[in-house]
């Protein structure tokens, strides 16, 4: 049957390879949720490093490239933090908001 945990019955259209709520009652896909945390951490570290480099006195062309790095490093924690509710709950609403946020981010980055 469909697993039920703290967040209710799993009703997402997509369900990955993990058994739902196997590790803990509070997180549907524990390892997928956990794998998002390094993406958040390293994205923030990369963003802060790129931001500090952007303040250095360098040519205009390089500064423009730094803006792209800022956008890249900022997108990683945004996408990863958007995955947390989906993997944590495996609910349909979190699936829809995750996909919508991804498309919005793609539009902004283009």
ROPA-343296 format. One record per residue (C-alpha): residue in one letter; x, y, z. Coordinates in pm, whole numbers. Layout:
! residues N
+------+--------+--------+--------+
| code |     c1 |     c2 |     c3 |
+------+--------+--------+--------+
|    A |      X |      Y |      Z |
...
+------+--------+--------+--------+
//
This chain:
! residues 110
+------+--------+--------+--------+
| code |     c1 |     c2 |     c3 |
+------+--------+--------+--------+
|    X |      0 |      0 |      0 |
|    X |     83 |    366 |     -1 |
|    X |    298 |    472 |    293 |
|    X |    171 |    727 |    538 |
|    X |    391 |    932 |    766 |
|    X |    380 |   1256 |    958 |
|    X |    280 |   1456 |    647 |
|    X |     -1 |   1222 |    549 |
|    X |    -45 |    974 |    269 |
|    X |    205 |    985 |    -17 |
|    X |     18 |   1117 |   -323 |
|    X |    294 |   1244 |   -556 |
|    X |    283 |   1126 |   -918 |
|    X |    656 |   1054 |   -908 |
|    X |    809 |    832 |   -644 |
|    X |   1179 |    755 |   -647 |
|    X |   1359 |    436 |   -552 |
|    X |   1344 |    481 |   -174 |
|    X |   1078 |    320 |     39 |
|    X |    872 |    600 |    188 |
|    X |    912 |    674 |    559 |
|    X |   1154 |    383 |    601 |
|    X |   1417 |    571 |    804 |
|    X |   1193 |    808 |    999 |
|    X |    824 |    882 |   1037 |
|    X |    890 |   1251 |    961 |
|    X |   1074 |   1232 |    625 |
|    X |    931 |   1040 |    329 |
|    X |   1253 |    996 |    130 |
|    X |   1526 |   1038 |    388 |
|    X |   1835 |    996 |    169 |
|    X |   1706 |   1216 |   -115 |
|    X |   1621 |   1483 |    140 |
|    X |   1963 |   1451 |    302 |
|    X |   2139 |   1475 |    -35 |
|    X |   1995 |   1824 |    -84 |
|    X |   2182 |   1965 |    215 |
|    X |   2534 |   1967 |     58 |
|    X |   2390 |   2143 |   -247 |
|    X |   2257 |   2417 |    -19 |
|    X |   2581 |   2442 |    179 |
|    X |   2822 |   2450 |   -117 |
|    X |   2595 |   2680 |   -316 |
|    X |   2602 |   2935 |    -34 |
|    X |   2981 |   2900 |      7 |
|    X |   3030 |   2943 |   -369 |
|    X |   2797 |   3244 |   -377 |
|    X |   2983 |   3415 |    -93 |
|    X |   3320 |   3346 |   -258 |
|    X |   3201 |   3476 |   -597 |
|    X |   3048 |   3782 |   -432 |
|    X |   3373 |   3868 |   -254 |
|    X |   3565 |   3824 |   -583 |
|    X |   3316 |   4049 |   -763 |
|    X |   3415 |   4334 |   -529 |
|    X |   3782 |   4309 |   -631 |
|    X |   3914 |   4577 |   -867 |
|    X |   3916 |   4385 |  -1195 |
|    X |   3811 |   4454 |  -1553 |
|    X |   3445 |   4508 |  -1647 |
|    X |   3431 |   4191 |  -1860 |
|    X |   3538 |   3978 |  -1565 |
|    X |   3281 |   4144 |  -1342 |
|    X |   3007 |   4048 |  -1584 |
|    X |   3129 |   3690 |  -1568 |
|    X |   3118 |   3713 |  -1191 |
|    X |   2748 |   3803 |  -1211 |
|    X |   2689 |   3477 |  -1396 |
|    X |   2877 |   3291 |  -1122 |
|    X |   2662 |   3464 |   -861 |
|    X |   2348 |   3349 |  -1042 |
|    X |   2486 |   2996 |  -1079 |
|    X |   2585 |   2958 |   -715 |
|    X |   2260 |   3113 |   -596 |
|    X |   2053 |   2875 |   -809 |
|    X |   2201 |   2565 |   -645 |
|    X |   2072 |   2630 |   -291 |
|    X |   1743 |   2760 |   -429 |
|    X |   1679 |   2443 |   -626 |
|    X |   1799 |   2219 |   -343 |
|    X |   1586 |   2394 |    -81 |
|    X |   1293 |   2357 |   -316 |
|    X |   1351 |   1980 |   -321 |
|    X |   1332 |   1948 |     58 |
|    X |    952 |   1976 |     87 |
|    X |    899 |   1734 |   -201 |
|    X |   1138 |   1462 |    -84 |
|    X |   1039 |   1520 |    277 |
|    X |    666 |   1479 |    219 |
|    X |    618 |   1314 |   -125 |
|    X |    294 |   1511 |   -153 |
|    X |    143 |   1623 |   -483 |
|    X |    134 |   1993 |   -392 |
|    X |    506 |   1998 |   -310 |
|    X |    572 |   1821 |   -641 |
|    X |    387 |   2091 |   -834 |
|    X |    554 |   2381 |   -650 |
|    X |    894 |   2219 |   -705 |
|    X |    843 |   2199 |  -1080 |
|    X |    698 |   2550 |  -1100 |
|    X |    993 |   2694 |   -910 |
|    X |   1238 |   2516 |  -1142 |
|    X |   1075 |   2667 |  -1450 |
|    X |   1067 |   3014 |  -1294 |
|    X |   1436 |   2987 |  -1208 |
|    X |   1520 |   2877 |  -1563 |
|    X |   1333 |   3182 |  -1694 |
|    X |   1523 |   3415 |  -1463 |
|    X |   1861 |   3266 |  -1551 |
|    X |   1799 |   3293 |  -1924 |
+------+--------+--------+--------+
//
